[in-house]
Amino acid sequence: MNELTIPLKEDSKEHLYQQIYNYIKNEIRRGSLSAGQKLPSTRRLAEHLQVSRSTVDFAYGQLLSEGYIESRPYKGHFVCEITKLYQHAPVSDKQEKDKMEVKAAFDFSPNSIDITAFPFSTWKRISKDALMDEERNVFELGAAKGDKRLREAICGYLHGSRGVECVPEQIIVGAGNDYLLMLLQKILGTDRKIAVENPAYMRAARIFASGGYEVTPVDLDVNGMRMDLLLESQAQIAYITPSHQFPTGVVMPIGRRMEILSWAKERKERYIIEDDYDSEFRYKGMPIPSMQASDGGGKVIYLGTFSKSIAPAIRISYMVLPKPLLDIYEEKLWFISSTVSRIDQAILYRFIEEGHFERYLNKMRKLYKGKHDLLLERMKPFKKAFQIRGEYAGLHILLEDRRGWSEKELLETAKKEECRVYGMSDYMLAKRKQGEGPGTVIIGYAAMTETQIVEGTGRLKKAWQI
């Protein structure tokens, strides 16, 4: 292909790169650009559209991230093979860890967040206002799904930020994902087989197992949960984290998402649980749309939480049920009371509605990006010894050893330098045999100061003989 005629609008609210991205994405989804078709080079397209080359680079980069196109060395960019797309209307604590007997001076935890920038005075003022304005209403028993205005606020936020298609009636508010997952098991019924990513968010796997589900680990490839193993598993439900897989950091491309959606659509009893736990934090390109945004068949159950985006103590999560499951909930489980106090719901509603949540998120994105970029800069000397994975999103990265060091050696030598890093084996449902696979450790950075990141990585460099 020599050129693409894209009708760019200078007066549009969308940036030029977004217009280019959306045009090419929609052409691929409609089939106007077929699989294997070559796209014009970034230089040629930039000249043709009379825009800067960086504008086209940014648009192509987002398309690459989402799996719509692929880059072939020395050949250019080509359209990926994508399973038939669904047509739809327009639009934590991730691992329970035991405490160390002796606290490390430098704890690279992937579960902690930075609360130093939290707007305590604003939260305190909103809390006071809520108690004064709401009077006795907040002390009465509220709706089982959660207060309607909070669900409306969440609905608007999800639509604008994640492309989620829903109405407030589909949203259930609960005190953390644990409660919502247990409630979901009652909705889906017992005697179910669930496929869970391996490595995985272990807490979810334990909850499924405790509820009587048969939990089947499914290994990942570079695109996320492997389709061949999902089919072999004979599971009726797939639990996935497609926007930033925990803990590997894999972003599931559009092709794999469509394959899994097609798998779910094949049988009535099949569903996908999409855990979108830290999708707010992405440092390169635009946010990856939710999988639910591409679901036209009512097959995706969407889970989200405010524990990472606000604070762990805000034990408020939400679940978006597809219509068939919503009907079951309203028929059989309508009587289960909400597990979140109405006072907390009123405070969170005001925090969102008054614009504080959006401002705080923007502030934290900037703060975390600064730490993320510093960590990657400090990781440059590590590249000969490790493959770095999972960067540009979330609050941690992975280091995969190239030299033959085991995970145990990496953890123990780091501990001698008063550094705590986390082993991949802690997140494996199907444990590897001794010596199988490279030693892999998880490096979190959210709760660390920039000074701690600099000194801590210096100590890791010494520990691992970089």
Phi, psi and omega per residue, in radians:
M1 nan 2.322 -3.107
N2 -1.589 -0.570 -3.106
E3 -2.752 2.832 3.033
L4 -2.190 2.200 3.113
T5 -1.600 1.769 -3.081
I6 -1.913 2.106 -3.107
P7 -1.324 1.509 -3.133
L8 -1.376 2.477 3.137
K9 -2.085 2.021 -3.113
E10 -1.157 -0.506 -3.081
D11 -1.604 0.116 -3.140
S12 -1.260 2.628 3.065
K13 -1.239 -0.343 3.122
E14 -1.452 2.468 3.028
H15 -1.113 2.787 -3.119
L16 -1.049 -0.697 -3.119
Y17 -1.151 -0.568 3.103
Q18 -1.184 -0.655 3.122
Q19 -1.142 -0.737 3.103
I20 -1.113 -0.816 3.131
Y21 -1.016 -0.877 -3.090
N22 -1.122 -0.680 -3.134
Y23 -1.104 -0.863 -3.106
I24 -1.159 -0.741 3.126
K25 -1.021 -0.816 -3.113
N26 -1.165 -0.625 3.088
E27 -1.120 -0.659 3.111
I28 -1.204 -0.778 -3.110
R29 -1.115 -0.586 3.120
R30 -1.405 -0.245 -3.109
G31 1.581 0.060 3.112
S32 -1.182 -0.546 2.977
L33 -1.869 2.017 -3.014
S34 -1.582 2.810 -3.141
A35 -1.003 2.355 3.129
G36 1.527 -0.164 -3.123
Q37 -1.235 2.376 -3.112
K38 -1.473 2.376 3.071
L39 -1.609 2.744 3.081
P40 -1.125 2.658 3.099
S41 -1.097 2.765 3.136
T42 -1.064 -0.649 3.138
R43 -1.151 -0.811 -3.105
R44 -1.141 -0.759 -3.134
L45 -1.155 -0.665 3.118
A46 -1.096 -0.742 3.114
E47 -1.142 -0.710 -3.113
H48 -1.151 -0.688 -3.099
L49 -1.560 -0.105 -3.117
Q50 1.052 0.827 3.061
V51 -2.254 2.967 3.124
S52 -1.240 2.672 -3.135
R53 -1.152 -0.568 3.130
S54 -1.102 -0.549 3.105
T55 -1.104 -0.781 3.111
V56 -1.207 -0.690 3.111
D57 -0.997 -0.733 -3.112
F58 -1.147 -0.743 3.123
A59 -1.115 -0.794 3.117
Y60 -1.106 -0.670 3.139
G61 -1.063 -0.692 3.107
Q62 -1.188 -0.695 3.108
L63 -1.129 -0.644 3.064
L64 -1.123 -0.772 -3.108
S65 -1.056 -0.654 -3.078
E66 -1.568 -0.055 3.047
G67 1.461 0.241 3.083
Y68 -1.319 -0.574 3.125
I69 -2.290 2.861 3.070
E70 -2.303 2.680 3.127
S71 -1.836 2.204 3.100
R72 -1.916 2.130 -3.080
P73 -0.898 2.281 3.086
Y74 1.169 0.064 -3.111
K75 -2.059 -0.591 3.114
G76 2.148 -2.793 -3.112
H77 -1.848 2.395 -3.090
F78 -2.306 2.619 3.116
V79 -1.246 2.350 -3.133
C80 -1.418 2.758 3.020
E81 -1.316 2.158 -3.076
I82 -2.256 2.292 3.066
T83 -1.080 2.668 -3.111
K84 -0.812 2.276 -3.077
L85 -1.533 2.560 3.024
Y86 -1.367 2.445 3.045
Q87 -1.565 2.351 -3.133
H88 -2.486 2.883 -3.122
A89 -1.157 2.723 3.109
P90 -0.909 2.953 -3.056
V91 -1.439 nan nan
S92 nan 2.741 3.042
D93 -1.658 1.495 -2.988
K94 -1.341 -0.236 -3.114
Q95 -2.580 2.142 3.123
E96 -1.347 2.119 -3.061
K97 -2.071 2.518 3.018
D98 -1.344 2.522 -3.141
K99 -1.253 2.547 3.095
M100 -1.287 2.560 3.076
E101 -1.104 -0.673 3.085
V102 -2.146 2.142 -3.091
K103 -1.198 2.306 3.121
A104 -1.306 2.597 3.120
A105 -1.176 -0.542 -3.123
F106 -2.258 1.748 -3.071
D107 -1.782 1.863 3.141
F108 -1.524 0.978 -3.080
S109 -1.261 2.344 3.078
P110 -1.461 -0.054 -3.045
N111 -1.798 -0.323 -3.080
S112 -1.462 2.735 3.076
I113 -2.247 2.939 3.119
D114 -1.642 2.053 3.130
I115 -1.901 0.158 -3.121
T116 -1.144 -0.463 -3.113
A117 -1.668 0.087 -3.110
F118 -1.098 2.357 -3.101
P119 -1.375 1.294 -3.059
F120 -1.034 -0.732 -3.101
S121 -1.129 -0.672 3.108
T122 -1.158 -0.780 3.127
W123 -1.077 -0.700 3.130
K124 -1.125 -0.761 3.139
R125 -1.116 -0.758 3.127
I126 -1.115 -0.705 3.127
S127 -1.050 -0.770 3.129
K128 -1.127 -0.779 -3.141
D129 -1.093 -0.712 -3.116
A130 -1.084 -0.754 -3.133
L131 -1.175 -0.633 -3.113
M132 -1.312 -0.743 -3.037
D133 -1.392 -0.640 -3.058
E134 -1.355 -0.460 -3.113
E135 0.954 -2.275 -3.003
R136 -1.355 -0.243 -3.069
N137 -1.024 -0.668 -3.081
V138 -1.251 -0.182 3.122
F139 -1.716 0.016 3.096
E140 -1.662 2.772 3.127
L141 -1.194 2.212 -3.087
G142 -1.703 -2.929 -3.133
A143 -1.156 2.517 -3.104
A144 -1.073 -0.628 -3.137
K145 -1.339 -0.242 -2.998
G146 1.993 2.761 -3.115
D147 -1.031 2.393 -3.026
K148 -1.049 -0.726 -3.085
R149 -1.174 -0.564 3.058
L150 -1.188 -0.738 3.113
R151 -1.120 -0.605 3.062
E152 -1.139 -0.715 3.125
A153 -1.150 -0.727 3.110
I154 -1.134 -0.711 3.135
C155 -1.045 -0.801 3.124
G156 -1.137 -0.698 3.117
Y157 -1.121 -0.802 -3.114
L158 -1.130 -0.672 3.141
H159 -1.155 -0.760 -3.093
G160 -1.287 -0.618 -3.041
S161 -1.724 -0.508 -3.040
R162 -2.132 -0.054 3.138
G163 1.279 0.243 -3.096
V164 -1.197 2.293 3.125
E165 -1.752 1.907 3.125
C166 -2.829 2.996 3.000
V167 -2.084 2.774 -3.088
P168 -0.954 -0.529 -3.119
E169 -1.112 -0.388 -3.141
Q170 -1.452 -0.188 -3.038
I171 -1.642 2.329 3.015
I172 -2.068 2.211 3.130
V173 -1.687 2.349 -3.123
G174 -2.504 2.858 -3.131
A175 -1.425 1.348 3.115
G176 1.612 2.780 -3.128
N177 -1.156 -0.487 -3.125
D178 -1.015 -0.849 -3.139
Y179 -1.077 -0.795 -3.088
L180 -1.125 -0.656 3.106
L181 -1.167 -0.654 3.100
M182 -1.203 -0.684 3.075
L183 -1.116 -0.703 -3.139
L184 -1.081 -0.642 3.108
Q185 -1.090 -0.618 3.096
K186 -1.202 -0.588 3.127
I187 -1.241 -0.790 -3.090
L188 -1.299 -0.458 -3.115
G189 1.672 2.876 -3.107
T190 -1.494 -3.112 3.098
D191 0.994 0.876 3.118
R192 -2.026 2.665 3.064
K193 -1.957 2.193 -3.069
I194 -2.098 2.288 3.079
A195 -1.579 2.222 -3.111
V196 -2.151 2.414 3.137
E197 -0.980 2.514 3.095
N198 -2.280 1.907 0.159
P199 -1.241 2.859 -2.916
A200 -2.505 2.947 2.905
Y201 -1.348 1.762 -2.946
M202 -1.130 -0.552 -3.103
R203 -1.074 -0.747 3.117
A204 -1.098 -0.749 -3.136
A205 -1.059 -0.700 3.133
R206 -1.157 -0.670 3.140
I207 -1.138 -0.751 3.111
F208 -1.073 -0.776 -3.116
A209 -1.136 -0.693 -3.130
S210 -1.153 -0.415 3.126
G211 -1.536 0.096 3.085
G212 1.647 0.067 3.120
Y213 -1.345 2.570 2.988
E214 -1.502 1.969 -3.068
V215 -1.641 2.116 -3.126
T216 -1.997 2.052 3.105
P217 -1.279 2.366 3.103
V218 -2.143 2.104 -3.102
D219 -1.153 2.828 -3.122
L220 -1.883 2.753 2.873
D221 -2.112 -2.849 -3.068
V222 -1.156 -0.247 -3.124
N223 -1.871 0.056 -3.138
G224 1.950 -2.634 -3.098
M225 -1.011 2.237 -3.088
R226 -1.270 2.260 -3.107
M227 -1.181 -0.681 -3.106
D228 -1.094 -0.704 -3.138
L229 -1.309 -0.553 3.067
L230 -1.109 -0.737 3.118
L231 -1.138 -0.713 3.132
E232 -1.140 -0.510 -3.039
S233 -1.168 -0.403 -3.086
Q234 1.080 0.438 -3.134
A235 -1.339 2.667 3.039
Q236 -1.709 -0.301 -3.087
I237 -2.310 2.476 3.063
A238 -2.128 2.173 3.095
Y239 -1.795 2.063 -3.034
I240 -2.405 2.783 3.045
T241 -2.179 1.343 -2.930
P242 -1.265 -0.501 -3.064
S243 -1.373 -0.408 3.050
H244 -2.928 1.561 -2.999
Q245 -1.020 2.322 3.081
F246 -1.771 2.171 0.158
P247 -1.835 0.071 -2.988
T248 -1.305 -0.386 -3.111
G249 1.465 0.075 -3.131
V250 -1.109 2.319 3.012
V251 -1.735 2.049 -3.083
M252 -1.254 2.098 -3.129
P253 -1.261 2.882 -3.047
I254 -1.041 -0.611 -3.137
G255 -1.056 -0.833 3.134
R256 -1.180 -0.635 3.103
R257 -1.053 -0.754 -3.131
M258 -1.184 -0.587 3.087
E259 -1.108 -0.771 -3.121
I260 -1.225 -0.655 3.058
L261 -1.092 -0.702 3.095
S262 -1.117 -0.709 3.084
W263 -1.006 -0.793 -3.118
A264 -1.155 -0.630 -3.084
K265 -1.246 -0.370 -3.068
E266 -1.123 -0.519 -3.096
R267 -2.363 2.494 -3.059
K268 -1.040 -0.647 -3.022
E269 -1.439 -0.072 -3.090
R270 -1.504 2.402 3.092
Y271 -2.485 2.778 3.086
I272 -2.039 2.261 2.999
I273 -1.745 1.985 3.139
E274 -1.753 1.896 3.076
D275 -1.622 1.959 -3.030
D276 -1.877 0.834 -2.844
Y277 -1.081 -0.642 -3.116
D278 -2.328 0.644 -3.097
S279 -1.153 -0.260 -3.109
E280 -1.192 -0.368 -3.002
F281 -1.904 1.715 3.103
R282 -2.383 2.294 -2.947
Y283 -1.974 0.075 3.132
K284 -2.513 2.143 -3.118
G285 1.354 -3.044 3.130
M286 -1.431 2.813 3.076
P287 -1.006 2.483 3.078
I288 -1.334 2.184 3.136
P289 -1.041 2.663 3.101
S290 -1.162 2.764 3.065
M291 -1.197 -0.596 3.136
Q292 -1.033 -0.502 3.141
A293 -1.147 -0.369 3.139
S294 -1.766 0.066 -3.064
D295 -1.586 1.979 3.083
G296 -1.842 0.066 -3.059
G297 -2.010 0.168 3.138
G298 1.131 0.752 -3.066
K299 -1.977 -0.122 -3.062
V300 -1.867 2.208 3.004
I301 -1.738 2.056 -3.011
Y302 -1.761 2.257 3.123
L303 -2.072 2.416 3.060
G304 -2.578 2.876 -3.099
T305 -2.569 2.721 3.043
F306 -1.711 0.073 -3.084
S307 -1.145 -0.644 3.125
K308 -1.516 -0.678 -3.033
S309 -1.381 -0.424 3.094
I310 -2.030 -1.260 3.123
A311 -2.909 2.627 -3.130
P312 -1.027 -0.543 -3.111
A313 -1.235 -0.299 3.085
I314 -1.407 1.439 -3.031
R315 -1.405 1.066 3.124
I316 -2.178 2.068 3.085
S317 -2.136 3.028 -3.121
Y318 -2.568 2.645 -3.136
M319 -2.310 2.321 3.086
V320 -1.842 1.991 -3.104
L321 -1.611 2.362 2.971
P322 -1.174 2.777 -3.006
K323 -0.934 -0.796 -3.110
P324 -1.040 -0.678 -3.138
L325 -1.354 -0.545 3.064
L326 -1.064 -0.692 3.118
D327 -1.081 -0.708 3.119
I328 -1.140 -0.775 3.124
Y329 -1.019 -0.838 -3.064
E330 -1.223 -0.424 3.130
E331 -1.464 -0.702 -2.958
K332 -1.971 -0.374 -2.998
L333 -2.216 0.270 -3.087
W334 -1.060 -0.395 -3.011
F335 -1.449 -0.189 -3.107
I336 -1.306 2.080 -3.067
S337 -1.212 2.705 3.084
S338 -1.120 2.487 -3.117
T339 -1.672 0.071 3.127
V340 -1.929 2.274 -3.122
S341 -1.091 2.566 -3.132
R342 -1.179 -0.463 3.087
I343 -1.125 -0.841 3.122
D344 -1.089 -0.678 3.111
Q345 -1.120 -0.706 3.135
A346 -1.136 -0.688 3.128
I347 -1.150 -0.814 -3.124
L348 -1.126 -0.706 3.101
Y349 -0.987 -0.835 -3.139
R350 -1.145 -0.652 3.131
F351 -1.071 -0.696 3.113
I352 -1.314 -0.866 -3.008
E353 -1.126 -0.590 -3.125
E354 -1.460 0.015 3.065
G355 1.548 0.027 -3.108
H356 -1.203 -0.627 -3.116
F357 -1.116 -0.806 3.136
E358 -1.097 -0.750 3.130
R359 -1.130 -0.693 3.133
Y360 -1.158 -0.727 3.099
L361 -1.051 -0.795 3.125
N362 -1.058 -0.695 3.117
K363 -1.118 -0.754 -3.115
M364 -1.247 -0.608 3.070
R365 -1.036 -0.779 3.135
K366 -1.133 -0.737 -3.141
L367 -1.123 -0.837 -3.116
Y368 -1.197 -0.603 3.105
K369 -1.102 -0.686 3.094
G370 -1.071 -0.749 3.121
K371 -1.207 -0.721 3.119
H372 -1.031 -0.839 -3.121
D373 -1.144 -0.671 3.106
L374 -1.123 -0.769 3.139
L375 -1.065 -0.777 3.132
L376 -1.123 -0.636 3.082
E377 -1.106 -0.729 3.129
R378 -1.235 -0.348 -3.124
M379 -1.462 -0.159 -3.088
K380 -0.931 -0.780 3.113
P381 -1.162 -0.290 -3.098
F382 -1.424 -0.211 -2.955
K383 -1.146 -0.463 3.102
K384 -1.253 -0.505 -3.094
A385 -1.697 -0.372 -3.055
F386 -2.392 2.605 2.883
Q387 -1.617 2.225 -3.121
I388 -1.675 2.228 -3.104
R389 -2.329 2.793 3.050
G390 1.402 0.249 -3.129
E391 -1.383 3.003 3.082
Y392 1.334 0.066 3.080
A393 -2.778 2.822 3.098
G394 1.224 -2.812 -3.038
L395 -2.215 0.405 3.080
H396 -2.727 2.890 3.015
I397 -2.270 2.918 3.091
L398 -2.000 2.482 3.011
L399 -2.054 2.081 -3.138
E400 -1.907 2.063 -3.011
D401 -1.155 2.418 3.104
R402 -1.806 -0.159 -2.919
R403 -1.805 -0.087 -3.129
G404 1.758 0.098 3.074
W405 -1.253 2.477 3.090
S406 -1.477 2.858 3.081
E407 -1.034 -0.738 -3.125
K408 -1.044 -0.752 3.125
E409 -1.103 -0.714 -3.140
L410 -1.120 -0.750 -3.131
L411 -1.185 -0.764 -3.067
E412 -1.223 -0.711 3.124
T413 -1.204 -0.582 3.068
A414 -1.149 -0.703 -3.122
K415 -1.079 -0.613 3.121
K416 -1.113 -0.439 3.099
E417 -1.708 0.344 3.118
E418 1.084 0.555 3.087
C419 -2.010 2.373 3.035
R420 -1.951 2.054 3.007
V421 -2.056 2.984 -2.948
Y422 -2.149 2.351 -3.068
G423 -1.495 2.513 3.119
M424 -1.095 -0.510 -3.081
S425 -1.083 -0.434 3.119
D426 -1.144 -0.294 -3.062
Y427 -1.921 0.141 -3.091
M428 -1.624 2.154 3.054
L429 -1.306 -0.736 3.060
A430 -1.795 1.844 -3.021
K431 -1.187 2.485 3.079
R432 -1.345 2.689 3.026
K433 -1.264 2.719 3.138
Q434 -0.953 2.188 3.110
G435 1.472 -0.036 -3.129
E436 -1.447 2.181 3.115
G437 1.403 2.733 -3.129
P438 -1.253 2.678 3.044
G439 -1.130 2.209 -3.086
T440 -2.266 2.293 3.133
V441 -2.187 2.706 -3.120
I442 -1.870 2.268 -3.102
I443 -2.058 1.852 3.044
G444 -1.614 2.754 -3.061
Y445 -2.480 -0.101 -2.962
A446 -1.033 -0.766 -3.040
A447 -1.500 -0.087 -3.092
M448 -1.548 2.569 3.022
T449 -1.375 2.883 3.119
E450 -1.092 -0.637 3.097
T451 -1.096 -0.727 3.114
Q452 -1.152 -0.657 3.099
I453 -1.085 -0.773 -3.136
V454 -1.116 -0.877 -3.099
E455 -1.230 -0.689 -3.125
G456 -1.120 -0.758 3.100
T457 -1.178 -0.531 3.061
G458 -1.118 -0.687 3.124
R459 -1.230 -0.646 3.078
L460 -1.122 -0.656 3.111
K461 -1.041 -0.730 3.112
K462 -1.222 -0.759 -3.098
A463 -1.079 -0.691 -3.044
W464 -1.736 0.223 3.019
Q465 0.968 0.850 3.126
I466 -1.442 nan nan
